Amino acid sequence: MDLNQVRRQFPALMQSVGGTAPIFLDGPGGSQVPQSVLSAMSAYLGYFNSNLGGAFFSSDKTVSLMNEARQAVADFLNAPSVEQIVFGANMTSLAFSFSRAVSRDWQVGDEVIVTNADHYSNVSSWRQAAEDKGATVHTVKVNETDCTLDLAQLEGLLNHNTKLVAVTYASNTTGSINDIKRIVERAHQVGALVFVDAVHYAPHELLDVQALDCDFLACSAYKFFGPHVGIVYGKREHLEGFTPYKVEPVKDIIPYRWETGTQSFEGIAGVVAAIDYIASLSEMSADTPRRDKLVEAFARIKAHETQLSQHFLTRLAEFKQIKLFGIASLDRLAERTPTFALTFDGIAPREVSEFLGAKHMCVWDGHFYAQGLCEQLGVMDKGGVVRIGCMHYNTIAELDRLFDAFSELLA
Ligand SMILES: Cc1ncc(COP(=O)(O)O)c(C=O)c1O
């Protein structure tokens, strides 16, 4: 992967702010966007803005765009069919609407499992659905030494009353990756469904819903170099079997029965371009199937991001005043994304992010809606953590500038 060539495709990375090149380490809050995505969105709005089902060219274009987009996302997720791809406003809205439909038959005595590793979109949605039906909610903790999920606790909670496990593929705060395949296997043994939040995982590693065998998987395109569009994959039997709350005239067939209102077609044009952008990182010939390109592209992304993590953790070890929450071992980089949760001795997270922000280094502070995690780690009432989130477009030189700023701050 030629990093200069990659970076040149992102207008945000090429700009100068206050005379310096800004450094974007805010990826887990939303990634930067390549020019091809911007062009696809403005071309759709500029020439084809229309709704579905009209007897004219721009409406035909919108229909073909939606078909193309479902295929692109099916390739991205390795979904068996395009009908299993549902679009929506964002992951949170979709999680709430799926939780409403999936919980229709829950009753007192049923159980649901959520986790402290999760963003609350995948907690509140299921917790509130369970409350409405009198079902019991169990919350799995993380192991505080490395912020991985306490799998033993999760497996101990599973029983024949468990209806659903809602679990994140990777923590948006610490970067720890969960063993979803194993969780799905164990959950299915007791007849429970698994709803996977892949929002943080999606820009970093290849998704494969068939290999995971998960029941549902959600992601959000603005985290993987696209615009603000939410996506859910579901197993066909569930998308057909559960009954969504829908507007009556909408066709009662998948995926349409799950989609509410008019979609952001320009956003969806951007989703196709974002997936094609990722595929292009493979540098494979144009006639290579998109899924094969994505497999190679994510291998390259992982290789580069592993170098970034290695460098970050090695340099971080020089700073005794900074505490890392999450996997620190260089031997375990396969188990994390390059997202790092930090606290600084005697300096509030907001002060750190403001200090860096003044140098046009963009990092987030706070709890990022990972409320259970921040409460368990005892940082909720201390302003949360500082989150350094690398993406494949970040460089070692940018990390060195960040560590220079840390030295200055701590001097
Ligand atoms: C891990 C994770 N899940 C879910 C969400 C919510 O996604 P959306 O903003 O699309 O609702 C976020 C957003 O930050 C996230 O990081």
The ligand as an SDF file (V2000), in Angstrom:
LIG
                    3D

 16 16  0  0  0  0  0  0  0  0999 V2000
  -19.1120    0.7760   18.2310 C   0  0  0  0  0  0  0  0  0  0  0  0
  -20.2050    1.7010   17.8280 C   0  0  0  0  0  0  0  0  0  0  0  0
  -21.4340    1.2230   17.7070 N   0  0  0  0  0  0  0  0  0  0  0  0
  -22.4620    1.9910   17.3330 C   0  0  0  0  0  0  0  0  0  0  0  0
  -22.2920    3.3310   17.0870 C   0  0  0  0  0  0  0  0  0  0  0  0
  -23.4720    4.1390   16.6780 C   0  0  0  0  0  0  0  0  0  0  0  0
  -23.4520    4.2880   15.3000 O   0  0  0  0  0  0  0  0  0  0  0  0
  -24.3530    5.3970   14.5770 P   0  0  0  0  0  0  0  0  0  0  0  0
  -23.6990    6.7130   14.8230 O   0  0  0  0  0  0  0  0  0  0  0  0
  -24.3500    4.9830   13.1450 O   0  0  0  0  0  0  0  0  0  0  0  0
  -25.7140    5.3140   15.1690 O   0  0  0  0  0  0  0  0  0  0  0  0
  -21.0220    3.8900   17.2160 C   0  0  0  0  0  0  0  0  0  0  0  0
  -20.8090    5.3350   16.9920 C   0  0  0  0  0  0  0  0  0  0  0  0
  -19.8900    5.9240   17.4560 O   0  0  0  0  0  0  0  0  0  0  0  0
  -19.9530    3.0500   17.5950 C   0  0  0  0  0  0  0  0  0  0  0  0
  -18.7140    3.5320   17.7310 O   0  0  0  0  0  0  0  0  0  0  0  0
  1  2  1  0
  2  3  1  0
  2 15  2  0
  3  4  2  0
  4  5  1  0
  5  6  1  0
  5 12  2  0
  6  7  1  0
  7  8  1  0
  8  9  2  0
  8 10  1  0
  8 11  1  0
 12 13  1  0
 12 15  1  0
 13 14  2  0
 15 16  1  0
M  END
$$$$
